[in-house]
Amino acid sequence: MNNRINDFIVRFANVNGTGSASANFLFAKTVFRMGIPVTPKNIFPSNIQGLPTWYEVRVSEKGYLGRREGIDLLVCVNPQSMAKDVLSVNEGGYFIFDSTKKLNPEYRREGIHYLGIPMMEMANAAFDDPRKRQLLKNIIYVGALAKLLAMDESIIRQLIEEQFEGKKSLIEANFKALSLGIDYVEKHYEYPLSFKLEKRELLGEKILVDGNTACGLGAVYGGATVMAWYPITPSTSVAEAYENFCKQFRKTEGGENNFAIVQAEDELAAMGMVIGANWNGARAFTATSGPGVSLMSEFLGLAYFAEVPAVLIDVQRAGPSTGMPTRTQQSDLLAAAFASHGDTKHILLLPATPKECFEMTAESFDLAEQLQTPVILLTDLDLGMNDHVSEPFEWDVKRKYKRGKVLTAEELEGIGKFGRYLDSDGDGIPYRTYPGTHPTKGAFFTRGTSKDEYAAYTEDGAAYKRNMDRLTRKWETVKKLVPKAEISISSKPEAIGLLFFGTSTFSSEEAKDLLNEEGIAVDSIRIRAFPFGKEVVDFVESHATIFVVEQNRDAQMRKMLIMEMDCLPKKLVPVLNYDGMPITADAICQQIVQYLNPKRLSNHELSKTAV
């Protein structure tokens, strides 16, 4: 641990509802402003206040953005979680606590350093308002960390000024609390610690942003003018972000709103509104999480079978049922891909970064209209609600929306009888019209029942089969249009395959380096969409063993690969994590090493870190 620069993990253990989140983010943002890659994770309970909450910050000069096991420095101001928090600190690490009250001897252990700071005592002496004392106690420990880790104090002060712009008294109070922490460390401890921060220029133009905000902005740029939704953690901030961006960018020249946002009575109604708006020619979407997908399944089936565009952003959380609403998982794959009953398949887009959240949200509206079907963007709580270092978002101002096969009034004049479900081009995608396009031509019933090529109701088995076969041809067309997988080949014939997607990407990429240290060569593939393209089939066929990394219990991605490719199940080995926390590089490495050699221990064993 000695003399490490920009390579450590800090965890804050707080009480939910005490204003600690702002102070903890201040710490993370300062590291970011110092030009150092940083990964913050907010680990919070599903109640409003009173229960333990944690905020974990990984600092990595090498740019590793996934979680690692173990804590190097823990700031603990919550007695409820202190017993477990002490155990999570690495050997030789540091445990900072509020020494206003004497530390319980049960929380002492050998091998770590204890740094007591009387935070509450100092806050009580310096500030009169009880609420302000609680809030500014958090800034006191930020000040202590500033000195202990050699942080750039000017950046912290600049961030405080930005946060409370125009509020002189709040700025002064925060500056005072910051100085209290700095001064205490200067008087009582040696500093900096054996690991510290040094300014770097490693981030360039990168930004720090959460995935839900990126999705909201992507929807605006993607042309969405309608959102119908029902609140549910962790997707609610998608709607909030969309509304905020619409107020900036979706106004007429006269200042009137050029958008509609409806909070429906439930998720089923929300999806119904989205389908209706898309059917009428608008670009509409909704956002939800696993329980909402369950309720939306009936309408998703309607949109699939009636071939109406729709976009759904599913920010996954831990299930089943209510599960753990504020923990992350990748456990909605099967529910989303096959939502509804009968033979139904939906397009899934699988972003890994906020930039991809922005890009894929915008792209989902093009795909939905081109293919006349629902498109589901699967993110998760980790990506959606946590801040991530991201490349800046880009947009081609010359880009035109792809509305697909939509007939104009003039085009309808030039044809005989309009066949809404005719496959004129052999790609499985029929032509459609917007309601009211032509006074006499182009009219048809949109129904969820079986129909023939001209949208006329029928229960004729042959007509039904023709329609289902056409949808199968469309599915083959889909494979050519969805984002392709990203592949990295080591050029070593003995290399294992490593397959991952979404937020498992961060730790999987780091695990490749750990496995190389173990002498294991790795080829990797990152899945970005379902259905799987030919490049995925080729990768699977060319490797004897492929480890499939995912954050759910039932290896859902592995099941989908087996179902879609009819590949040998034994060659796909699950690497799983489903405790509600983002998977770590250590866990991936350890599971693979032990599978390849059950008697061998990985050099990167898991610590006993627990939340």
URJOFEN-V435778 format. One record per backbone hydrogen bond with DSSP energy under -0.5 kcal/mol. NH is the residue of the N-H (numbers start at 0). CO is the residue of the C=O. E is the energy in kcal/mol with one decimal. If there is no record, write none. Layout:
BEGIN
nh = [NH & NH]
co = [CO & CO]
e = [E & E]
END
This chain:
BEGIN
nh = [2 & 3 & 3 & 5 & 5 & 7 & 9 & 10 & 11 & 12 & 13 & 13 & 15 & 17 & 22 & 23 & 24 & 25 & 26 & 27 & 28 & 29 & 30 & 31 & 32 & 33 & 34 & 35 & 38 & 39 & 40 & 42 & 42 & 43 & 49 & 52 & 53 & 54 & 55 & 56 & 57 & 58 & 58 & 59 & 59 & 60 & 62 & 66 & 70 & 71 & 72 & 73 & 74 & 75 & 75 & 76 & 76 & 80 & 81 & 81 & 84 & 85 & 86 & 87 & 87 & 88 & 88 & 89 & 91 & 92 & 93 & 94 & 95 & 95 & 96 & 97 & 98 & 98 & 100 & 106 & 107 & 111 & 112 & 114 & 115 & 116 & 118 & 121 & 122 & 123 & 124 & 125 & 126 & 132 & 133 & 134 & 135 & 136 & 137 & 137 & 138 & 139 & 140 & 141 & 142 & 143 & 144 & 145 & 146 & 147 & 148 & 149 & 150 & 152 & 154 & 155 & 156 & 157 & 158 & 159 & 160 & 161 & 162 & 163 & 164 & 166 & 167 & 170 & 171 & 172 & 173 & 174 & 175 & 176 & 177 & 178 & 179 & 180 & 181 & 182 & 183 & 184 & 185 & 186 & 187 & 188 & 191 & 192 & 195 & 196 & 199 & 201 & 205 & 206 & 208 & 208 & 210 & 210 & 211 & 213 & 214 & 215 & 216 & 217 & 218 & 219 & 220 & 221 & 222 & 223 & 224 & 225 & 226 & 227 & 228 & 229 & 234 & 235 & 237 & 238 & 238 & 239 & 240 & 241 & 242 & 243 & 244 & 245 & 246 & 247 & 248 & 249 & 251 & 254 & 257 & 259 & 261 & 263 & 263 & 269 & 270 & 271 & 272 & 273 & 274 & 275 & 276 & 277 & 278 & 279 & 280 & 281 & 283 & 284 & 285 & 287 & 291 & 292 & 293 & 294 & 295 & 296 & 296 & 299 & 300 & 301 & 302 & 303 & 304 & 305 & 306 & 307 & 309 & 310 & 311 & 312 & 313 & 313 & 314 & 314 & 315 & 315 & 317 & 317 & 322 & 323 & 324 & 326 & 327 & 329 & 335 & 336 & 337 & 338 & 343 & 345 & 346 & 347 & 348 & 349 & 350 & 356 & 357 & 358 & 359 & 360 & 361 & 362 & 363 & 364 & 364 & 365 & 366 & 367 & 368 & 369 & 370 & 371 & 372 & 374 & 375 & 376 & 376 & 377 & 377 & 378 & 378 & 380 & 383 & 384 & 385 & 385 & 387 & 389 & 396 & 398 & 402 & 405 & 406 & 406 & 411 & 412 & 413 & 414 & 418 & 419 & 420 & 421 & 423 & 429 & 431 & 434 & 436 & 446 & 451 & 454 & 457 & 463 & 464 & 465 & 466 & 467 & 468 & 469 & 470 & 471 & 472 & 473 & 474 & 475 & 476 & 477 & 478 & 479 & 479 & 480 & 480 & 481 & 485 & 487 & 492 & 494 & 495 & 496 & 497 & 498 & 499 & 501 & 501 & 503 & 504 & 505 & 506 & 507 & 508 & 509 & 510 & 511 & 512 & 512 & 513 & 514 & 515 & 516 & 517 & 518 & 519 & 520 & 522 & 523 & 524 & 525 & 526 & 526 & 529 & 535 & 536 & 537 & 538 & 539 & 540 & 541 & 542 & 545 & 546 & 547 & 547 & 548 & 548 & 549 & 549 & 551 & 558 & 559 & 560 & 561 & 562 & 563 & 564 & 565 & 570 & 571 & 572 & 572 & 573 & 574 & 576 & 584 & 587 & 588 & 589 & 590 & 591 & 592 & 593 & 594 & 595 & 596 & 599]
co = [193 & 0 & 193 & 3 & 195 & 58 & 56 & 72 & 54 & 74 & 11 & 52 & 50 & 14 & 18 & 19 & 20 & 21 & 22 & 23 & 24 & 25 & 26 & 27 & 28 & 29 & 31 & 30 & 57 & 386 & 55 & 40 & 53 & 41 & 15 & 13 & 42 & 11 & 40 & 9 & 38 & 7 & 56 & 36 & 57 & 5 & 59 & 582 & 87 & 8 & 8 & 93 & 10 & 73 & 95 & 12 & 74 & 77 & 77 & 78 & 80 & 81 & 82 & 83 & 84 & 84 & 85 & 70 & 110 & 89 & 71 & 112 & 73 & 93 & 114 & 75 & 96 & 116 & 97 & 103 & 104 & 108 & 92 & 94 & 113 & 96 & 116 & 117 & 118 & 119 & 120 & 121 & 122 & 128 & 129 & 130 & 131 & 132 & 133 & 134 & 134 & 135 & 136 & 137 & 138 & 139 & 140 & 141 & 142 & 143 & 144 & 146 & 145 & 150 & 151 & 151 & 152 & 153 & 154 & 155 & 156 & 157 & 158 & 159 & 161 & 163 & 165 & 166 & 167 & 168 & 169 & 170 & 171 & 172 & 173 & 174 & 175 & 176 & 177 & 178 & 179 & 180 & 181 & 182 & 183 & 184 & 147 & 147 & 3 & 148 & 33 & 34 & 202 & 389 & 206 & 387 & 382 & 385 & 383 & 209 & 210 & 211 & 212 & 213 & 214 & 215 & 216 & 217 & 219 & 218 & 282 & 282 & 259 & 284 & 261 & 286 & 231 & 231 & 234 & 234 & 235 & 235 & 236 & 237 & 238 & 239 & 240 & 241 & 242 & 243 & 244 & 245 & 255 & 251 & 249 & 224 & 226 & 228 & 261 & 265 & 266 & 267 & 268 & 269 & 270 & 271 & 272 & 273 & 274 & 275 & 277 & 276 & 281 & 225 & 310 & 312 & 288 & 288 & 289 & 290 & 291 & 292 & 293 & 295 & 296 & 297 & 298 & 299 & 300 & 301 & 302 & 302 & 372 & 283 & 374 & 285 & 311 & 376 & 287 & 312 & 313 & 378 & 323 & 326 & 319 & 317 & 322 & 323 & 579 & 550 & 331 & 332 & 333 & 335 & 341 & 336 & 373 & 529 & 375 & 527 & 348 & 352 & 353 & 354 & 355 & 356 & 357 & 358 & 359 & 360 & 361 & 361 & 362 & 363 & 364 & 365 & 366 & 367 & 367 & 309 & 346 & 311 & 374 & 348 & 375 & 313 & 376 & 315 & 379 & 380 & 380 & 381 & 208 & 206 & 394 & 395 & 400 & 403 & 404 & 431 & 407 & 408 & 409 & 411 & 416 & 417 & 452 & 418 & 421 & 427 & 404 & 278 & 433 & 444 & 455 & 451 & 449 & 459 & 460 & 461 & 462 & 463 & 464 & 465 & 466 & 467 & 468 & 469 & 470 & 471 & 472 & 473 & 474 & 475 & 476 & 476 & 477 & 477 & 525 & 523 & 490 & 491 & 520 & 544 & 522 & 546 & 524 & 349 & 526 & 500 & 501 & 502 & 502 & 503 & 504 & 505 & 506 & 507 & 508 & 509 & 509 & 510 & 511 & 512 & 513 & 515 & 514 & 518 & 495 & 487 & 497 & 485 & 499 & 524 & 347 & 532 & 532 & 533 & 534 & 535 & 536 & 537 & 539 & 570 & 496 & 545 & 572 & 498 & 546 & 547 & 574 & 549 & 554 & 555 & 556 & 557 & 558 & 559 & 560 & 561 & 567 & 568 & 545 & 570 & 571 & 547 & 549 & 66 & 583 & 584 & 585 & 586 & 587 & 588 & 589 & 590 & 591 & 592 & 596]
e = [-0.9 & -1.1 & -1.3 & -0.5 & -2.8 & -1.4 & -2.8 & -2.4 & -2.6 & -3.2 & -0.6 & -3.0 & -3.1 & -1.3 & -0.8 & -2.8 & -2.4 & -1.8 & -1.6 & -2.1 & -3.1 & -1.7 & -1.8 & -2.1 & -2.6 & -1.3 & -1.9 & -1.6 & -2.5 & -0.5 & -2.7 & -0.7 & -3.5 & -0.7 & -2.6 & -2.3 & -3.3 & -2.0 & -2.8 & -3.5 & -2.4 & -2.9 & -0.5 & -2.0 & -0.5 & -2.2 & -1.6 & -0.7 & -1.2 & -1.7 & -1.9 & -2.6 & -2.8 & -0.8 & -3.3 & -2.7 & -0.6 & -0.9 & -0.6 & -0.6 & -2.6 & -2.5 & -1.0 & -1.0 & -0.7 & -0.5 & -1.1 & -3.6 & -3.8 & -2.6 & -2.5 & -3.1 & -3.2 & -0.5 & -1.7 & -0.8 & -0.8 & -1.1 & -0.7 & -2.4 & -1.7 & -0.7 & -3.2 & -2.6 & -0.5 & -2.5 & -2.6 & -2.3 & -2.5 & -2.7 & -1.8 & -1.8 & -2.1 & -2.2 & -1.6 & -2.1 & -2.8 & -1.4 & -0.7 & -0.8 & -0.7 & -1.6 & -1.3 & -1.3 & -2.2 & -2.0 & -2.3 & -2.1 & -1.4 & -2.5 & -2.6 & -0.7 & -2.2 & -1.1 & -0.8 & -1.4 & -2.2 & -2.1 & -2.5 & -2.1 & -2.3 & -2.0 & -2.4 & -2.2 & -0.9 & -2.7 & -0.7 & -2.1 & -2.5 & -2.2 & -2.4 & -2.4 & -2.2 & -2.3 & -2.5 & -2.3 & -1.8 & -1.7 & -2.0 & -3.1 & -1.9 & -1.8 & -2.1 & -1.7 & -1.7 & -2.5 & -0.6 & -2.9 & -2.1 & -2.8 & -2.8 & -1.9 & -2.7 & -3.0 & -0.6 & -2.2 & -2.7 & -0.6 & -2.3 & -1.7 & -2.5 & -2.3 & -2.2 & -2.6 & -2.2 & -1.3 & -2.4 & -2.1 & -1.4 & -2.5 & -2.2 & -1.6 & -2.4 & -1.6 & -2.3 & -0.6 & -2.1 & -1.1 & -2.1 & -0.8 & -0.5 & -1.8 & -2.3 & -2.6 & -2.6 & -2.3 & -2.6 & -2.6 & -2.1 & -0.8 & -3.0 & -3.1 & -2.9 & -2.1 & -3.2 & -2.7 & -2.8 & -2.1 & -0.9 & -1.9 & -2.3 & -2.0 & -2.3 & -2.0 & -2.5 & -2.3 & -2.5 & -2.4 & -2.7 & -1.4 & -1.8 & -2.3 & -0.7 & -1.6 & -1.7 & -2.7 & -1.0 & -1.9 & -1.9 & -1.5 & -2.1 & -0.8 & -0.7 & -2.4 & -2.2 & -1.5 & -2.6 & -2.1 & -2.5 & -3.3 & -0.8 & -2.1 & -1.0 & -0.8 & -2.5 & -2.4 & -0.7 & -2.9 & -2.7 & -0.7 & -1.0 & -1.7 & -1.1 & -1.4 & -1.0 & -1.7 & -0.6 & -1.9 & -2.2 & -3.4 & -2.8 & -3.0 & -1.9 & -1.0 & -1.3 & -2.4 & -1.1 & -2.6 & -2.3 & -2.4 & -0.5 & -2.1 & -2.4 & -2.6 & -3.3 & -1.8 & -1.9 & -2.6 & -2.2 & -0.9 & -0.7 & -0.9 & -2.6 & -2.6 & -1.8 & -3.0 & -2.6 & -1.0 & -1.4 & -2.4 & -2.8 & -2.9 & -0.6 & -2.8 & -0.7 & -2.0 & -0.8 & -2.0 & -3.5 & -2.9 & -0.6 & -1.2 & -2.3 & -3.0 & -0.8 & -2.1 & -0.9 & -1.7 & -0.5 & -3.1 & -2.2 & -1.6 & -1.0 & -1.2 & -0.5 & -0.8 & -2.8 & -1.7 & -1.1 & -0.6 & -2.3 & -0.5 & -1.7 & -0.7 & -2.0 & -1.9 & -1.9 & -2.4 & -2.5 & -2.2 & -2.1 & -2.3 & -2.6 & -1.9 & -2.0 & -1.6 & -1.9 & -2.4 & -1.9 & -1.4 & -1.6 & -2.4 & -1.3 & -0.5 & -1.2 & -0.6 & -1.7 & -1.9 & -2.0 & -2.8 & -0.5 & -2.1 & -2.3 & -2.5 & -2.2 & -3.1 & -2.0 & -0.6 & -0.5 & -1.5 & -1.9 & -0.7 & -0.6 & -2.2 & -2.6 & -1.4 & -2.7 & -1.7 & -0.9 & -0.6 & -1.9 & -3.0 & -2.0 & -1.7 & -1.1 & -1.4 & -2.8 & -0.6 & -3.0 & -2.7 & -2.4 & -3.1 & -2.4 & -0.6 & -2.4 & -1.0 & -1.5 & -2.7 & -1.8 & -2.5 & -2.5 & -1.5 & -1.1 & -3.2 & -3.1 & -0.6 & -2.9 & -3.1 & -0.7 & -0.5 & -2.2 & -0.9 & -2.0 & -2.1 & -2.3 & -2.3 & -2.6 & -2.6 & -2.1 & -1.7 & -1.5 & -1.6 & -3.0 & -0.7 & -0.5 & -2.8 & -1.1 & -1.7 & -1.7 & -2.5 & -2.8 & -2.2 & -1.9 & -2.6 & -2.4 & -1.5 & -2.3 & -2.2 & -2.2]
END
